[in-house]
Amino acid sequence: MPSRPTAPDRPRPSRHRTRTRTQNTWPTAERTLVPQSQNGARSEALRPTLESTTLLVAAVIVHDRATDRIVLLQRGPRSAFAPGLWDLPTGKSEPDEPVTGTAVRELREETGLTVEPDSLHAVHLVHGSPRPTAPNGFLTVVFAAHEWAGEPDNREPEKHAQIRWFDTAALPGNLVPSNARALRAYLNDNGTGLSLHGWDGRPGDTTHAGRPVSRPRATKHVEAPPADLQFH
């Protein structure tokens, strides 16, 4: 009986596939870490990131409970922000410091008073809407200090016209609005709370570089903040 013709041998598929290597486009730690110079100057490469984040600010209520007085600074007539208004010692946080470090540093630089970070008590938050000086808004952590060293002194006369103690029952009427609400909240109920500044669409109530600014608006106090915003 004749044998059946056999099918021609077909090439067997290779077990190894040729893989095309593509360059990894994900940022690596080597690419994203930007070294700082020895003097601590920030690299220009960080600027886009810094400009896209909410500005972190610290303010300090220096409260002498024995005499019931508060330290306030009056901004000078040529101040870039809120000229002529009274304010708490306040300043912006740097990338390489915690917000308690900001409070300690700004208080020392503006008033000469020194406090220990552990002696600061976080008592209030202020969340401000975007404005020329803070394109993505700002978040101020307000601290109370009941222990300090030194006497109040105007260490930045180019920014501030004067510094003085105020009795809590006789605070000046021309206070920077955002910190004024935080201060009054602290004096009324120990300050545990949150203030929203400039989010309700009302006309501006602060000044920038000596001119009215339309973005900052009236401050609104939230009487019952979320549980996770209760500070002690």
MDAnalysis code that builds the backbone (N, CA, C; Angstrom):
import MDAnalysis as mda
import numpy as np

u = mda.Universe.empty(696, n_residues=232, atom_resindex=np.repeat(np.arange(232), 3), trajectory=True)
u.add_TopologyAttr("name", ["N", "CA", "C"] * 232)
u.add_TopologyAttr("resid", np.arange(1, 233))
u.add_TopologyAttr("resname", ["MET", "PRO", "SER", "ARG", "PRO", "THR", "ALA", "PRO", "ASP", "ARG", "PRO", "ARG", "PRO", "SER", "ARG", "HIS", "ARG", "THR", "ARG", "THR", "ARG", "THR", "GLN", "ASN", "THR", "TRP", "PRO", "THR", "ALA", "GLU", "ARG", "THR", "LEU", "VAL", "PRO", "GLN", "SER", "GLN", "ASN", "GLY", "ALA", "ARG", "SER", "GLU", "ALA", "LEU", "ARG", "PRO", "THR", "LEU", "GLU", "SER", "THR", "THR", "LEU", "LEU", "VAL", "ALA", "ALA", "VAL", "ILE", "VAL", "HIS", "ASP", "ARG", "ALA", "THR", "ASP", "ARG", "ILE", "VAL", "LEU", "LEU", "GLN", "ARG", "GLY", "PRO", "ARG", "SER", "ALA", "PHE", "ALA", "PRO", "GLY", "LEU", "TRP", "ASP", "LEU", "PRO", "THR", "GLY", "LYS", "SER", "GLU", "PRO", "ASP", "GLU", "PRO", "VAL", "THR", "GLY", "THR", "ALA", "VAL", "ARG", "GLU", "LEU", "ARG", "GLU", "GLU", "THR", "GLY", "LEU", "THR", "VAL", "GLU", "PRO", "ASP", "SER", "LEU", "HIS", "ALA", "VAL", "HIS", "LEU", "VAL", "HIS", "GLY", "SER", "PRO", "ARG", "PRO", "THR", "ALA", "PRO", "ASN", "GLY", "PHE", "LEU", "THR", "VAL", "VAL", "PHE", "ALA", "ALA", "HIS", "GLU", "TRP", "ALA", "GLY", "GLU", "PRO", "ASP", "ASN", "ARG", "GLU", "PRO", "GLU", "LYS", "HIS", "ALA", "GLN", "ILE", "ARG", "TRP", "PHE", "ASP", "THR", "ALA", "ALA", "LEU", "PRO", "GLY", "ASN", "LEU", "VAL", "PRO", "SER", "ASN", "ALA", "ARG", "ALA", "LEU", "ARG", "ALA", "TYR", "LEU", "ASN", "ASP", "ASN", "GLY", "THR", "GLY", "LEU", "SER", "LEU", "HIS", "GLY", "TRP", "ASP", "GLY", "ARG", "PRO", "GLY", "ASP", "THR", "THR", "HIS", "ALA", "GLY", "ARG", "PRO", "VAL", "SER", "ARG", "PRO", "ARG", "ALA", "THR", "LYS", "HIS", "VAL", "GLU", "ALA", "PRO", "PRO", "ALA", "ASP", "LEU", "GLN", "PHE", "HIS"])
u.atoms.positions = np.array([
    [0.859, -1.195, 0.000],
    [0.000, 0.000, 0.000],
    [0.892, 1.241, 0.000],
    [0.662, 2.139, -0.935],
    [1.570, 3.300, -1.008],
    [1.478, 4.174, 0.236],
    [2.604, 4.681, 0.621],
    [2.619, 5.552, 1.832],
    [2.101, 6.937, 1.484],
    [1.468, 7.583, 2.511],
    [0.926, 8.935, 2.320],
    [2.044, 9.964, 2.262],
    [1.860, 10.909, 1.381],
    [2.888, 11.959, 1.347],
    [2.885, 12.756, 2.647],
    [4.033, 13.037, 3.090],
    [4.130, 13.805, 4.358],
    [4.166, 15.286, 4.060],
    [3.591, 16.072, 5.000],
    [3.583, 17.536, 4.840],
    [4.983, 18.081, 4.981],
    [5.288, 19.082, 4.226],
    [6.635, 19.656, 4.348],
    [6.863, 20.223, 5.737],
    [8.084, 20.107, 6.199],
    [8.405, 20.617, 7.538],
    [8.209, 22.131, 7.607],
    [7.454, 22.571, 8.642],
    [7.254, 23.999, 8.856],
    [8.247, 24.524, 9.898],
    [8.726, 25.703, 9.671],
    [9.687, 26.235, 10.667],
    [9.021, 26.418, 12.021],
    [9.659, 25.935, 13.037],
    [9.115, 26.026, 14.399],
    [9.383, 27.425, 14.964],
    [8.356, 27.975, 15.612],
    [8.558, 29.346, 16.158],
    [9.650, 29.374, 17.207],
    [10.387, 30.442, 17.203],
    [11.457, 30.582, 18.187],
    [10.868, 30.862, 19.562],
    [11.517, 30.311, 20.560],
    [11.061, 30.552, 21.934],
    [11.476, 31.933, 22.452],
    [12.361, 32.544, 21.768],
    [12.861, 33.835, 22.226],
    [12.367, 34.935, 21.296],
    [11.671, 35.890, 21.893],
    [11.155, 36.996, 21.109],
    [12.134, 38.166, 21.145],
    [12.163, 38.794, 20.009],
    [13.039, 39.970, 19.947],
    [12.331, 41.144, 20.595],
    [12.960, 41.719, 21.594],
    [12.359, 42.831, 22.326],
    [13.068, 44.124, 21.959],
    [12.232, 45.105, 21.717],
    [12.784, 46.418, 21.391],
    [12.866, 47.242, 22.664],
    [14.044, 47.620, 23.060],
    [14.230, 48.392, 24.285],
    [13.953, 49.862, 24.005],
    [13.110, 50.405, 24.796],
    [12.798, 51.831, 24.658],
    [13.395, 52.583, 25.825],
    [13.720, 53.799, 25.579],
    [14.312, 54.605, 26.641],
    [13.274, 54.951, 27.686],
    [13.628, 54.752, 28.920],
    [12.713, 55.048, 30.017],
    [12.511, 56.557, 30.114],
    [11.247, 56.965, 29.985],
    [10.949, 58.403, 30.033],
    [10.480, 58.853, 31.402],
    [10.342, 57.920, 32.351],
    [9.914, 58.323, 33.682],
    [11.063, 59.019, 34.387],
    [10.747, 60.058, 35.169],
    [11.825, 60.747, 35.885],
    [12.420, 59.845, 36.933],
    [13.691, 59.861, 37.060],
    [14.365, 59.083, 38.088],
    [14.799, 60.010, 39.195],
    [15.194, 59.399, 40.311],
    [15.653, 60.227, 41.422],
    [16.841, 61.077, 41.010],
    [17.677, 60.505, 40.108],
    [18.841, 61.254, 39.666],
    [18.439, 62.485, 38.881],
    [17.310, 62.376, 38.159],
    [16.862, 63.519, 37.378],
    [16.107, 64.536, 38.222],
    [15.355, 64.058, 39.202],
    [14.479, 64.967, 39.927],
    [15.168, 65.642, 41.097],
    [16.211, 65.040, 41.644],
    [16.905, 65.680, 42.745],
    [17.749, 66.824, 42.215],
    [17.507, 68.012, 42.750],
    [18.241, 69.191, 42.288],
    [19.158, 69.632, 43.402],
    [20.454, 69.565, 43.211],
    [21.373, 69.939, 44.289],
    [21.292, 71.413, 44.592],
    [21.571, 71.732, 45.842],
    [21.623, 73.123, 46.256],
    [23.070, 73.560, 46.348],
    [23.290, 74.833, 46.160],
    [24.632, 75.350, 46.323],
    [24.967, 75.399, 47.800],
    [26.227, 75.612, 48.109],
    [26.660, 75.581, 49.498],
    [26.021, 76.680, 50.330],
    [25.641, 77.770, 49.713],
    [25.011, 78.848, 50.477],
    [23.509, 78.664, 50.605],
    [22.958, 77.515, 50.169],
    [21.543, 77.219, 50.352],
    [20.640, 77.803, 49.300],
    [21.186, 78.407, 48.256],
    [20.344, 79.005, 47.216],
    [19.595, 77.919, 46.468],
    [18.315, 78.164, 46.158],
    [17.517, 77.188, 45.430],
    [17.830, 77.230, 43.946],
    [17.790, 76.073, 43.338],
    [18.061, 76.002, 41.912],
    [16.894, 76.569, 41.129],
    [17.235, 77.130, 39.962],
    [16.194, 77.644, 39.077],
    [15.280, 76.527, 38.615],
    [15.781, 75.275, 38.632],
    [14.967, 74.151, 38.174],
    [13.774, 73.915, 39.082],
    [13.815, 74.412, 40.309],
    [12.706, 74.226, 41.245],
    [11.615, 75.268, 41.064],
    [11.888, 76.315, 40.326],
    [10.948, 77.434, 40.260],
    [9.562, 77.031, 39.780],
    [9.400, 76.238, 38.698],
    [8.038, 75.867, 38.272],
    [7.262, 75.136, 39.350],
    [7.932, 74.267, 40.105],
    [7.255, 73.539, 41.171],
    [6.839, 74.467, 42.295],
    [7.742, 75.347, 42.690],
    [7.445, 76.257, 43.784],
    [6.319, 77.206, 43.429],
    [6.257, 77.632, 42.172],
    [5.237, 78.592, 41.768],
    [3.869, 77.939, 41.575],
    [3.798, 76.609, 41.583],
    [2.524, 75.923, 41.377],
    [1.922, 75.419, 42.674],
    [2.535, 75.737, 43.815],
    [2.053, 75.245, 45.091],
    [1.463, 76.381, 45.919],
    [0.651, 76.000, 46.904],
    [0.085, 76.973, 47.833],
    [1.189, 77.513, 48.730],
    [1.207, 78.821, 48.917],
    [2.234, 79.464, 49.732],
    [1.982, 79.160, 51.209],
    [2.999, 78.648, 51.893],
    [2.896, 78.347, 53.319],
    [3.470, 79.508, 54.116],
    [2.701, 79.973, 55.101],
    [3.065, 81.149, 55.891],
    [2.922, 80.807, 57.372],
    [3.736, 81.427, 58.192],
    [3.613, 81.277, 59.650],
    [3.420, 82.652, 60.279],
    [2.550, 82.733, 61.266],
    [2.330, 83.959, 62.036],
    [2.372, 83.601, 63.514],
    [2.832, 84.550, 64.335],
    [3.013, 84.270, 65.759],
    [2.280, 85.310, 66.600],
    [1.448, 84.818, 67.495],
    [0.795, 85.667, 68.501],
    [1.636, 85.597, 69.770],
    [2.408, 86.635, 70.039],
    [3.182, 86.706, 71.282],
    [2.263, 87.295, 72.344],
    [1.821, 86.445, 73.259],
    [0.793, 86.835, 74.228],
    [1.369, 86.808, 75.638],
    [1.494, 87.979, 76.228],
    [1.894, 88.087, 77.634],
    [0.628, 87.938, 78.477],
    [0.419, 86.746, 78.996],
    [-0.829, 86.482, 79.725],
    [-0.868, 87.191, 81.069],
    [0.285, 87.544, 81.619],
    [0.302, 88.246, 82.907],
    [-0.283, 89.643, 82.781],
    [0.013, 90.317, 81.660],
    [-0.510, 91.673, 81.435],
    [-1.592, 91.697, 80.363],
    [-1.859, 90.548, 79.757],
    [-2.856, 90.401, 78.690],
    [-2.575, 91.367, 77.539],
    [-1.331, 91.279, 77.017],
    [-0.921, 92.134, 75.896],
    [-0.404, 91.275, 74.738],
    [-0.469, 91.859, 73.540],
    [-0.048, 91.200, 72.301],
    [0.969, 92.091, 71.582],
    [1.990, 91.492, 70.985],
    [2.966, 92.233, 70.189],
    [2.448, 92.369, 68.757],
    [2.418, 93.617, 68.256],
    [2.022, 93.874, 66.875],
    [3.042, 94.782, 66.206],
    [3.156, 94.622, 64.891],
    [4.033, 95.444, 64.061],
    [3.183, 96.272, 63.110],
    [3.556, 97.532, 62.911],
    [2.881, 98.353, 61.906],
    [3.726, 98.391, 60.647],
    [3.126, 97.986, 59.542],
    [3.857, 97.983, 58.278],
    [4.118, 99.413, 57.813],
    [5.298, 99.619, 57.255],
    [5.716, 100.949, 56.863],
    [4.954, 101.481, 55.662],
    [5.044, 102.790, 55.402],
    [4.305, 103.394, 54.286],
    [4.763, 102.903, 52.923],
    [5.992, 102.388, 52.826],
    [6.493, 101.872, 51.551],
    [6.521, 100.347, 51.513],
    [5.833, 99.737, 52.464],
    [5.775, 98.276, 52.497],
    [5.073, 97.752, 51.249],
    [5.585, 96.644, 50.702],
    [4.980, 96.056, 49.502],
    [3.615, 95.466, 49.785],
    [3.313, 95.175, 51.054],
    [2.031, 94.571, 51.410],
    [1.410, 95.341, 52.566],
    [0.156, 95.726, 52.410],
    [-0.652, 96.339, 53.470],
    [0.062, 97.490, 54.181],
    [0.527, 98.500, 53.472],
    [1.221, 99.609, 54.138],
    [0.321, 100.317, 55.140],
    [0.899, 100.589, 56.299],
    [0.172, 101.312, 57.344],
    [-0.661, 100.442, 58.254],
    [-0.873, 99.174, 57.902],
    [-1.701, 98.297, 58.732],
    [-0.853, 97.588, 59.788],
    [-1.512, 97.252, 60.905],
    [-0.856, 96.487, 61.964],
    [-0.997, 95.000, 61.661],
    [0.006, 94.239, 62.102],
    [0.004, 92.817, 61.783],
    [0.773, 92.042, 62.841],
    [0.529, 90.742, 62.859],
    [1.329, 89.833, 63.673],
    [2.683, 89.633, 62.995],
    [3.713, 89.268, 63.751],
    [4.955, 88.835, 63.094],
    [4.648, 87.664, 62.159],
    [4.957, 87.831, 60.892],
    [4.498, 86.888, 59.862],
    [5.564, 86.742, 58.786],
    [5.652, 85.543, 58.211],
    [6.587, 85.365, 57.111],
    [6.373, 84.076, 56.359],
    [6.963, 83.999, 55.171],
    [6.824, 82.847, 54.292],
    [7.789, 81.740, 54.691],
    [7.329, 80.512, 54.491],
    [8.159, 79.358, 54.793],
    [9.163, 79.116, 53.675],
    [10.352, 78.667, 54.049],
    [11.378, 78.279, 53.087],
    [11.292, 76.777, 52.839],
    [11.744, 76.305, 51.655],
    [11.614, 74.874, 51.337],
    [12.348, 73.949, 52.291],
    [13.377, 74.440, 52.956],
    [14.200, 73.561, 53.781],
    [13.885, 73.675, 55.264],
    [12.693, 74.150, 55.642],
    [12.376, 74.292, 57.055],
    [10.929, 73.908, 57.340],
    [10.647, 73.356, 58.522],
    [9.257, 73.100, 58.917],
    [8.580, 74.421, 59.259],
    [7.266, 74.388, 59.332],
    [6.548, 75.644, 59.564],
    [6.843, 76.202, 60.957],
    [7.163, 75.343, 61.925],
    [7.570, 75.854, 63.240],
    [8.898, 76.609, 63.131],
    [9.784, 76.098, 62.266],
    [11.039, 76.803, 62.033],
    [10.813, 78.161, 61.396],
    [9.824, 78.243, 60.507],
    [9.470, 79.531, 59.903],
    [9.024, 80.513, 60.973],
    [8.176, 80.048, 61.878],
    [7.672, 80.918, 62.939],
    [8.809, 81.434, 63.819],
    [9.709, 80.538, 64.206],
    [10.842, 80.930, 65.047],
    [11.725, 81.941, 64.320],
    [12.034, 81.657, 63.062],
    [12.932, 82.528, 62.291],
    [12.326, 83.903, 62.048],
    [11.065, 83.936, 61.586],
    [10.437, 85.220, 61.274],
    [10.252, 86.075, 62.532],
    [9.906, 85.446, 63.636],
    [9.747, 86.208, 64.882],
    [11.073, 86.841, 65.285],
    [12.145, 86.076, 65.179],
    [13.470, 86.609, 65.528],
    [13.894, 87.713, 64.568],
    [13.685, 87.493, 63.269],
    [14.122, 88.483, 62.272],
    [13.338, 89.784, 62.371],
    [12.055, 89.717, 62.708],
    [11.223, 90.923, 62.714],
    [11.206, 91.636, 64.066],
    [11.292, 90.875, 65.164],
    [11.116, 91.481, 66.490],
    [12.298, 91.307, 67.432],
    [13.235, 90.410, 67.112],
    [14.330, 90.126, 68.021],
    [13.973, 89.152, 69.123],
    [12.720, 88.748, 69.218],
    [12.298, 87.779, 70.237],
    [12.662, 86.364, 69.792],
    [13.082, 85.560, 70.745],
    [13.430, 84.177, 70.438],
    [12.517, 83.232, 71.215],
    [12.064, 82.207, 70.514],
    [11.216, 81.180, 71.130],
    [11.741, 79.814, 70.714],
    [11.422, 78.822, 71.517],
    [11.751, 77.436, 71.176],
    [10.604, 76.842, 70.364],
    [10.914, 76.063, 69.331],
    [9.838, 75.468, 68.519],
    [8.828, 74.678, 69.344],
    [9.316, 73.976, 70.371],
    [8.413, 73.152, 71.179],
    [7.462, 73.975, 72.036],
    [7.764, 75.268, 72.202],
    [6.892, 76.110, 73.029],
    [5.779, 76.759, 72.223],
    [5.785, 76.575, 70.900],
    [4.747, 77.155, 70.046],
    [3.492, 76.285, 70.060],
    [2.336, 76.931, 70.079],
    [1.057, 76.228, 70.049],
    [0.295, 76.646, 68.784],
    [0.019, 75.683, 67.915],
    [-0.768, 75.985, 66.719],
    [-2.210, 76.242, 67.128],
    [-2.725, 77.439, 66.823],
    [-4.047, 77.825, 67.316],
    [-5.055, 78.160, 66.216],
    [-4.588, 78.349, 64.979],
    [-5.533, 78.753, 63.936],
    [-4.923, 78.522, 62.560],
    [-5.797, 78.365, 61.563],
    [-5.397, 78.297, 60.168],
    [-6.130, 79.372, 59.378],
    [-5.439, 79.963, 58.412],
    [-6.064, 80.905, 57.486],
    [-5.760, 80.416, 56.077],
    [-6.814, 80.115, 55.303],
    [-6.640, 79.692, 53.915],
    [-7.076, 80.836, 53.018],
    [-6.117, 81.420, 52.322],
    [-6.391, 82.575, 51.479],
    [-6.485, 82.203, 50.017],
    [-7.304, 82.933, 49.281],
    [-7.500, 82.697, 47.853],
    [-6.307, 83.239, 47.059],
    [-6.201, 82.854, 45.781],
    [-5.097, 83.352, 44.948],
    [-5.092, 84.871, 44.841],
    [-3.884, 85.415, 44.741],
    [-3.666, 86.854, 44.645],
    [-2.291, 87.082, 44.019],
    [-1.954, 88.313, 43.652],
    [-0.669, 88.541, 42.975],
    [0.534, 88.009, 43.737],
    [0.542, 88.133, 45.050],
    [1.683, 87.663, 45.834],
    [1.635, 86.171, 46.113],
    [0.507, 85.524, 45.834],
    [0.359, 84.079, 46.043],
    [-0.585, 83.554, 44.966],
    [-0.080, 83.284, 43.755],
    [-0.945, 82.901, 42.630],
    [-1.788, 81.665, 42.886],
    [-1.369, 80.797, 43.796],
    [-2.133, 79.594, 44.116],
    [-2.700, 79.640, 45.530],
    [-2.831, 80.832, 46.068],
    [-3.378, 80.983, 47.408],
    [-2.310, 80.789, 48.476],
    [-2.714, 80.968, 49.729],
    [-1.765, 80.803, 50.834],
    [-2.449, 80.102, 52.002],
    [-1.650, 79.473, 52.826],
    [-2.124, 78.832, 54.048],
    [-1.246, 79.326, 55.187],
    [-1.852, 80.073, 56.096],
    [-1.119, 80.604, 57.249],
    [-1.409, 79.754, 58.473],
    [-0.353, 79.249, 59.081],
    [-0.470, 78.548, 60.361],
    [-0.158, 79.572, 61.449],
    [-1.134, 79.847, 62.290],
    [-0.979, 80.856, 63.340],
    [-0.630, 80.155, 64.652],
    [0.472, 80.570, 65.257],
    [0.938, 80.000, 66.514],
    [0.770, 81.016, 67.636],
    [0.636, 80.507, 68.850],
    [0.673, 81.347, 70.040],
    [1.948, 81.015, 70.806],
    [2.604, 82.055, 71.293],
    [3.810, 81.898, 72.105],
    [3.586, 82.587, 73.439],
    [3.753, 81.838, 74.519],
    [3.577, 82.381, 75.859],
    [4.898, 82.472, 76.614],
    [5.952, 81.937, 76.007],
    [7.286, 82.001, 76.595],
    [8.266, 82.435, 75.517],
    [9.129, 83.389, 75.835],
    [10.094, 83.900, 74.872],
    [11.229, 84.565, 75.629],
    [12.256, 84.923, 74.900],
    [13.390, 85.647, 75.465],
    [13.595, 86.924, 74.673],
    [13.976, 88.012, 75.380],
    [14.241, 89.280, 74.716],
    [13.109, 90.275, 74.862],
    [13.344, 91.459, 74.329],
    [12.365, 92.539, 74.330],
    [12.031, 92.897, 72.881],
    [10.766, 93.230, 72.604],
    [10.388, 93.554, 71.221],
    [11.190, 94.731, 70.663],
    [11.711, 94.539, 69.444],
    [12.503, 95.571, 68.796],
    [12.222, 95.517, 67.298],
    [12.108, 96.665, 66.670],
    [11.844, 96.718, 65.237],
    [13.137, 96.406, 64.483],
    [13.330, 95.133, 64.111],
    [14.554, 94.696, 63.459],
    [14.536, 94.909, 61.946],
    [13.400, 95.232, 61.379],
    [13.303, 95.455, 59.933],
    [12.612, 96.789, 59.667],
    [13.293, 97.910, 59.959],
    [12.661, 99.229, 59.804],
    [12.302, 99.555, 58.356],
    [12.927, 98.872, 57.394],
    [12.564, 99.107, 56.000],
    [11.190, 98.533, 55.677],
    [10.708, 97.610, 56.505],
    [9.399, 96.998, 56.306],
    [8.365, 97.508, 57.293],
    [8.795, 97.807, 58.517],
    [7.852, 98.155, 59.585],
    [8.159, 99.534, 60.146],
    [7.097, 100.276, 60.423],
    [7.250, 101.620, 60.977],
    [7.485, 101.590, 62.474],
    [6.842, 100.647, 63.165],
    [6.999, 100.554, 64.613],
    [6.522, 99.201, 65.112],
    [6.895, 98.911, 66.360],
    [6.463, 97.700, 67.042],
    [6.062, 98.091, 68.458],
    [4.985, 97.484, 68.964],
    [4.557, 97.828, 70.318],
    [3.626, 96.759, 70.869],
    [3.475, 96.809, 72.188],
    [2.505, 95.961, 72.866],
    [1.129, 96.610, 72.794],
    [0.103, 95.794, 72.645],
    [-1.284, 96.254, 72.681],
    [-2.058, 95.442, 73.710],
    [-2.833, 96.167, 74.493],
    [-3.771, 95.472, 75.374],
    [-4.793, 94.742, 74.509],
    [-5.135, 93.495, 74.872],
    [-6.072, 92.735, 74.047],
    [-7.453, 93.364, 73.972],
    [-7.779, 94.233, 74.925],
    [-9.076, 94.915, 74.900],
    [-9.032, 96.205, 74.087],
    [-7.849, 96.573, 73.583],
    [-7.718, 97.826, 72.840],
    [-6.838, 97.617, 71.607],
    [-7.163, 96.623, 70.811],
    [-6.409, 96.357, 69.591],
    [-6.708, 97.432, 68.549],
    [-5.746, 97.767, 67.702],
    [-5.998, 98.784, 66.666],
    [-7.020, 98.276, 65.650],
    [-7.763, 99.201, 65.065],
    [-8.785, 98.804, 64.099],
    [-8.224, 98.476, 62.738],
    [-7.052, 99.040, 62.410],
    [-6.482, 98.819, 61.080],
    [-5.485, 97.654, 61.093],
    [-6.002, 96.463, 61.344],
    [-5.212, 95.237, 61.323],
    [-5.310, 94.587, 59.952],
    [-4.263, 93.876, 59.544],
    [-4.332, 93.078, 58.318],
    [-5.496, 92.101, 58.472],
    [-6.484, 92.133, 57.583],
    [-7.734, 91.381, 57.803],
    [-7.571, 89.892, 58.055],
    [-6.731, 89.217, 57.288],
    [-6.629, 87.764, 57.443],
    [-6.107, 87.382, 58.823],
    [-5.065, 88.047, 59.291],
    [-4.527, 87.732, 60.617],
    [-5.375, 88.331, 61.734],
    [-6.117, 89.402, 61.442],
    [-6.989, 89.987, 62.459],
    [-8.055, 88.992, 62.889],
    [-8.653, 88.293, 61.920],
    [-9.675, 87.312, 62.269],
    [-9.088, 86.164, 63.087],
    [-7.892, 85.733, 62.721],
    [-7.235, 84.670, 63.474],
    [-6.932, 85.119, 64.908],
    [-6.473, 86.352, 65.066],
    [-6.161, 86.874, 66.399],
    [-7.409, 86.972, 67.259],
    [-8.481, 87.503, 66.684],
    [-9.716, 87.621, 67.467],
    [-10.286, 86.250, 67.821],
    [-10.162, 85.296, 66.904],
    [-10.634, 83.945, 67.205],
    [-9.837, 83.352, 68.359],
    [-8.531, 83.567, 68.357],
    [-7.681, 83.076, 69.443],
    [-8.081, 83.699, 70.773],
    [-8.303, 84.994, 70.784],
    [-8.651, 85.672, 72.031],
    [-10.043, 85.294, 72.518],
    [-10.945, 84.968, 71.601],
    [-12.320, 84.649, 71.989],
    [-12.508, 83.199, 72.425],
    [-11.852, 82.282, 71.719],
    [-12.107, 80.875, 72.050],
    [-10.854, 80.020, 71.927],
    [-9.718, 80.578, 72.284],
    [-8.433, 79.888, 72.234],
    [-7.987, 79.606, 70.802],
    [-8.698, 80.157, 69.818],
    [-8.223, 80.139, 68.459],
    [-8.418, 78.885, 67.652],
    [-8.983, 77.820, 68.215],
    [-9.125, 76.590, 67.445],
    [-10.127, 76.799, 66.326],
    [-9.660, 76.848, 65.096],
    [-10.583, 77.057, 63.995],
    [-9.874, 77.313, 62.691],
    [-10.689, 77.651, 61.707],
    [-10.219, 77.902, 60.355],
    [-10.894, 79.150, 59.822],
    [-10.113, 80.042, 59.233],
    [-10.653, 81.219, 58.572],
    [-10.405, 81.104, 57.077],
    [-11.415, 81.440, 56.289],
    [-11.275, 81.496, 54.832],
    [-11.191, 82.952, 54.425],
    [-10.163, 83.285, 53.666],
    [-9.943, 84.678, 53.302],
    [-9.970, 84.844, 51.789],
    [-10.967, 85.609, 51.301],
    [-11.001, 85.957, 49.897],
    [-11.675, 84.967, 48.972],
    [-12.460, 84.053, 49.499],
    [-13.089, 83.030, 48.651],
    [-14.551, 83.326, 48.348],
    [-15.124, 84.401, 48.867],
    [-16.561, 84.616, 48.719],
    [-16.921, 85.674, 47.691],
    [-15.990, 86.171, 46.930],
    [-16.295, 87.067, 45.825],
    [-16.582, 88.501, 46.197],
    [-16.298, 88.902, 47.430],
    [-16.560, 90.285, 47.824],
    [-15.408, 91.189, 47.405],
    [-15.637, 92.512, 47.393],
    [-14.566, 93.432, 46.982],
    [-13.339, 93.290, 47.869],
    [-12.180, 93.708, 47.332],
    [-10.928, 93.576, 48.057],
    [-10.910, 94.405, 49.324],
    [-10.187, 93.887, 50.340],
    [-10.112, 94.610, 51.599],
    [-8.672, 94.730, 52.093],
    [-7.686, 94.395, 51.256],
    [-6.298, 94.630, 51.611],
    [-5.641, 95.384, 50.470],
    [-4.417, 95.777, 50.690],
    [-3.705, 96.511, 49.659],
    [-2.412, 95.803, 49.320],
    [-1.931, 96.057, 48.118],
    [-0.665, 95.488, 47.658],
    [0.111, 96.590, 46.964],
    [1.321, 96.802, 47.450],
    [2.188, 97.844, 46.873],
    [1.487, 99.209, 46.868],
    [0.692, 99.476, 47.930],
    [0.059, 100.773, 48.085],
    [-1.199, 100.967, 47.281],
    [-1.650, 99.939, 46.548],
    [-2.852, 100.076, 45.726],
    [-3.865, 99.019, 46.126],
    [-5.164, 99.328, 46.014],
    [-6.171, 98.316, 46.326],
    [-6.039, 97.130, 45.384],
    [-6.279, 95.956, 45.922],
    [-6.246, 94.730, 45.140],
    [-7.636, 94.129, 45.136],
    [-8.128, 93.765, 43.979],
    [-9.500, 93.271, 43.880],
    [-9.637, 91.831, 44.332],
    [-8.559, 91.042, 44.266],
    [-8.683, 89.628, 44.603],
    [-8.910, 89.372, 46.084],
    [-8.113, 89.977, 47.011],
    [-8.365, 89.725, 48.419],
    [-9.733, 90.236, 48.822],
    [-10.487, 89.433, 49.535],
    [-11.841, 89.810, 49.922],
    [-12.047, 89.565, 51.408],
    [-13.234, 89.846, 51.876],
    [-13.504, 89.791, 53.301],
    [-13.270, 88.389, 53.840],
    [-12.821, 88.337, 55.091],
    [-12.539, 87.060, 55.737],
    [-13.810, 86.478, 56.324],
    [-13.970, 85.166, 56.207],
    [-15.116, 84.473, 56.781],
    [-14.615, 83.452, 57.776],
    [-15.160, 83.454, 58.983],
    [-14.712, 82.524, 60.018],
    [-15.633, 81.317, 60.069],
    [-15.040, 80.140, 60.102],
    [-15.805, 78.912, 60.209],
    [-15.853, 78.530, 61.681],
    [-17.027, 78.587, 62.275],
    [-17.157, 78.365, 63.709],
    [-16.936, 76.910, 64.105],
    [-17.294, 75.963, 63.230],
    [-17.156, 74.554, 63.581],
    [-16.238, 73.859, 62.589],
    [-14.908, 73.948, 62.779],
    [-13.987, 73.319, 61.830],
    [-14.026, 71.817, 61.957],
    [-13.562, 71.103, 60.941],
    [-13.495, 69.634, 61.020],
    [-12.655, 69.188, 62.201],
    [-12.919, 67.965, 62.654],
    [-12.244, 67.456, 63.841],
    [-10.734, 67.417, 63.669],
    [-10.268, 67.139, 62.441],
    [-8.831, 67.022, 62.241],
    [-8.136, 68.367, 62.167],
    [-8.892, 69.466, 62.288],
    [-8.280, 70.779, 62.307],
    [-8.312, 71.405, 63.700],
    [-8.645, 70.587, 64.705],
    [-8.642, 71.072, 66.064],
    [-7.214, 71.031, 66.611],
    [-6.671, 72.193, 66.988],
    [-5.317, 72.279, 67.490],
    [-5.322, 72.528, 68.983],
    [-4.263, 72.149, 69.601],
    [-4.120, 72.378, 71.043],
    [-2.733, 72.941, 71.329],
])
